[in-house]
Structures are given as C-alpha cells and as structure tokens.
C-alpha cells in the first residue's frame, strides 16, 4: 500500500494520466462561494449549478450529510461534491467539519473511483473554512481510498 502523494499546485488542474476525480467538501446549506469552490467555479460552471440544484431539490433526492454528487466536467475529469460540513461558521457546536460525514463520503468516492478506474485529487479537504484538522482527515483517506488501491494526490495551493 502506497501513501498519499503531496504536491504543490492547484487541485483543479490534476496531474497525471487517465480519469481523474477532484474531491472537495461542501456545506449542508446550499452555500457555494468561498474557499476551494471558487477555484472550481472559475474553471467549470457545472459543479456549482449541479450542487445548487441538488440542494434546492433535496426533498426528492439524497442530499444530506455524507452524500456525494458526481459531476462530469471533461471527458476524463469529474468533480465530487461531498457534503461534509454542517453550516458555514464556527459556533456553539464547534467547527463546521463533520468527520463522520467525510468518512461516509470518502467511501462513496472510493466506489466511484474504482468504477471509473480513476485517481483522486483534492486540496486538504475539510481543513480550510470547515475548520477541520488534517491529522483527523488524513487517516480517513488512507483507510477509505489508499487501502483500496486508489491513487490519491493532495494539493497545497500557493496562490
């Protein structure tokens, strides 16, 4: 079992050959406009439009904590909108990140990656505006993705 590949760069420009899945964490309020999603929207309009529609029509679909929406943005590139953040602000219930929801979403992500024969690319999910700690997220990625033989690259953006 190999580990996670860490590199400097932009996760919206995933490196390597073959099918690529770009994973990121969304909130459960339908909000999209700060953090990594801004980079996604600069590149492709579909993930934001799909996420907002998914949230708006949530009474009739699977939108909720731990759910994942896959949006194809190019012939060999998909974006995974993973709901792993409760709200958008740190408050009385702590930071917005929900590790259990990220864990569940990563399991779904792994299934899709194996189905597509894809590598997975991401920023340090859940650790920006969601307020999470990488020391809690990294083991989830190792268990859900790397242990199943999926190549994972984590991008540290220098902008």
C-alpha positions as a Python dict, from the first residue, in 0.01 Angstrom:
ca = {
    (1, 'X'): (0, 0, 0),
    (2, 'X'): (144, 332, -104),
    (3, 'X'): (60, 658, 64),
    (4, 'X'): (-88, 990, -33),
    (5, 'X'): (113, 1194, -282),
    (6, 'X'): (157, 1553, -164),
    (7, 'X'): (236, 1823, -419),
    (8, 'X'): (224, 2197, -459),
    (9, 'X'): (-28, 2320, -710),
    (10, 'X'): (-394, 2360, -795),
    (11, 'X'): (-626, 2063, -744),
    (12, 'X'): (-846, 2194, -1028),
    (13, 'X'): (-554, 2112, -1262),
    (14, 'X'): (-496, 1750, -1161),
    (15, 'X'): (-168, 1594, -1271),
    (16, 'X'): (-121, 1254, -1430),
    (17, 'X'): (-288, 1037, -1689),
    (18, 'X'): (-626, 870, -1705),
    (19, 'X'): (-959, 950, -1541),
    (20, 'X'): (-940, 1195, -1250),
    (21, 'X'): (-1187, 1263, -969),
    (22, 'X'): (-1149, 1601, -795),
    (23, 'X'): (-1293, 1576, -444),
    (24, 'X'): (-1392, 1861, -214),
    (25, 'X'): (-1619, 1923, 84),
    (26, 'X'): (-1943, 2125, 64),
    (27, 'X'): (-2173, 2251, 336),
    (28, 'X'): (-2529, 2132, 402),
    (29, 'X'): (-2689, 2476, 349),
    (30, 'X'): (-2661, 2507, -28),
    (31, 'X'): (-2400, 2781, 5),
    (32, 'X'): (-2121, 2798, -253),
    (33, 'X'): (-1891, 3097, -278),
    (34, 'X'): (-1585, 3079, -52),
    (35, 'X'): (-1279, 2860, -38),
    (36, 'X'): (-1186, 2591, -290),
    (37, 'X'): (-1525, 2605, -466),
    (38, 'X'): (-1429, 2945, -608),
    (39, 'X'): (-1144, 2777, -798),
    (40, 'X'): (-1380, 2507, -923),
    (41, 'X'): (-1634, 2763, -1045),
    (42, 'X'): (-1363, 2963, -1224),
    (43, 'X'): (-1286, 2653, -1427),
    (44, 'X'): (-1626, 2490, -1475),
    (45, 'X'): (-1981, 2617, -1412),
    (46, 'X'): (-2140, 2269, -1386),
    (47, 'X'): (-2035, 2163, -1032),
    (48, 'X'): (-2185, 2475, -870),
    (49, 'X'): (-2504, 2462, -1079),
    (50, 'X'): (-2545, 2090, -1003),
    (51, 'X'): (-2479, 2138, -630),
    (52, 'X'): (-2729, 2425, -602),
    (53, 'X'): (-2994, 2222, -789),
    (54, 'X'): (-2919, 1915, -573),
    (55, 'X'): (-2971, 2126, -258),
    (56, 'X'): (-3282, 2304, -392),
    (57, 'X'): (-3445, 1971, -484),
    (58, 'X'): (-3326, 1793, -166),
    (59, 'X'): (-3674, 1684, -59),
    (60, 'X'): (-3668, 1441, -351),
    (61, 'X'): (-3306, 1324, -355),
    (62, 'X'): (-3019, 1203, -135),
    (63, 'X'): (-2875, 1546, -43),
    (64, 'X'): (-2750, 1541, 316),
    (65, 'X'): (-2451, 1484, 537),
    (66, 'X'): (-2216, 1226, 385),
    (67, 'X'): (-2380, 1232, 42),
    (68, 'X'): (-2176, 1274, -277),
    (69, 'X'): (-2271, 1419, -613),
    (70, 'X'): (-2051, 1338, -914),
    (71, 'X'): (-2036, 1595, -1194),
    (72, 'X'): (-1853, 1522, -1517),
    (73, 'X'): (-1672, 1837, -1634),
    (74, 'X'): (-1449, 1695, -1910),
    (75, 'X'): (-1415, 1358, -2086),
    (76, 'X'): (-1169, 1234, -1821),
    (77, 'X'): (-1241, 1469, -1528),
    (78, 'X'): (-1516, 1452, -1265),
    (79, 'X'): (-1583, 1672, -962),
    (80, 'X'): (-1715, 1508, -643),
    (81, 'X'): (-1929, 1745, -433),
    (82, 'X'): (-1912, 1581, -87),
    (83, 'X'): (-2140, 1711, 189),
    (84, 'X'): (-1920, 1705, 498),
    (85, 'X'): (-1976, 2037, 666),
    (86, 'X'): (-2267, 2137, 894),
    (87, 'X'): (-2334, 2505, 829),
    (88, 'X'): (-2066, 2755, 744),
    (89, 'X'): (-1950, 2911, 1070),
    (90, 'X'): (-1782, 2803, 1389),
    (91, 'X'): (-2034, 2841, 1669),
    (92, 'X'): (-2155, 2682, 1990),
    (93, 'X'): (-2141, 2337, 1828),
    (94, 'X'): (-1778, 2388, 1723),
    (95, 'X'): (-1630, 2396, 1374),
    (96, 'X'): (-1848, 2308, 1073),
    (97, 'X'): (-1649, 1999, 965),
    (98, 'X'): (-1815, 1661, 1030),
    (99, 'X'): (-1559, 1381, 1016),
    (100, 'X'): (-1821, 1106, 1008),
    (101, 'X'): (-1984, 1263, 703),
    (102, 'X'): (-1646, 1300, 529),
    (103, 'X'): (-1572, 936, 611),
    (104, 'X'): (-1903, 821, 457),
    (105, 'X'): (-1849, 1042, 152),
    (106, 'X'): (-1498, 902, 101),
    (107, 'X'): (-1644, 551, 94),
    (108, 'X'): (-1879, 652, -188),
    (109, 'X'): (-1592, 833, -360),
    (110, 'X'): (-1380, 517, -345),
    (111, 'X'): (-1655, 311, -509),
    (112, 'X'): (-1684, 563, -794),
    (113, 'X'): (-1305, 587, -838),
    (114, 'X'): (-1281, 209, -869),
    (115, 'X'): (-1577, 200, -1110),
    (116, 'X'): (-1411, 465, -1333),
    (117, 'X'): (-1054, 344, -1283),
    (118, 'X'): (-981, 697, -1162),
    (119, 'X'): (-720, 864, -946),
    (120, 'X'): (-842, 1108, -678),
    (121, 'X'): (-721, 1467, -645),
    (122, 'X'): (-807, 1712, -368),
    (123, 'X'): (-698, 2001, -152),
    (124, 'X'): (-673, 1925, 223),
    (125, 'X'): (-1047, 1861, 240),
    (126, 'X'): (-1236, 1980, 545),
    (127, 'X'): (-936, 2177, 673),
    (128, 'X'): (-999, 2521, 529),
    (129, 'X'): (-1320, 2707, 604),
    (130, 'X'): (-1470, 2392, 760),
    (131, 'X'): (-1211, 2416, 1039),
    (132, 'X'): (-1102, 2052, 1043),
    (133, 'X'): (-764, 1908, 1131),
    (134, 'X'): (-562, 1720, 871),
    (135, 'X'): (-448, 1480, 1143),
    (136, 'X'): (-814, 1363, 1159),
    (137, 'X'): (-886, 1367, 783),
    (138, 'X'): (-569, 1200, 651),
    (139, 'X'): (-635, 863, 825),
    (140, 'X'): (-985, 856, 671),
    (141, 'X'): (-835, 900, 324),
    (142, 'X'): (-578, 629, 395),
    (143, 'X'): (-848, 386, 511),
    (144, 'X'): (-1118, 459, 252),
    (145, 'X'): (-909, 525, -60),
    (146, 'X'): (-541, 431, -33),
    (147, 'X'): (-613, 96, 135),
    (148, 'X'): (-833, 8, -164),
    (149, 'X'): (-550, 78, -409),
    (150, 'X'): (-671, 420, -524),
    (151, 'X'): (-406, 677, -612),
    (152, 'X'): (-461, 999, -412),
    (153, 'X'): (-286, 1331, -469),
    (154, 'X'): (-331, 1618, -221),
    (155, 'X'): (-251, 1967, -350),
    (156, 'X'): (-120, 2251, -138),
    (157, 'X'): (-206, 2567, -326),
    (158, 'X'): (33, 2859, -332),
    (159, 'X'): (-162, 3147, -475),
}
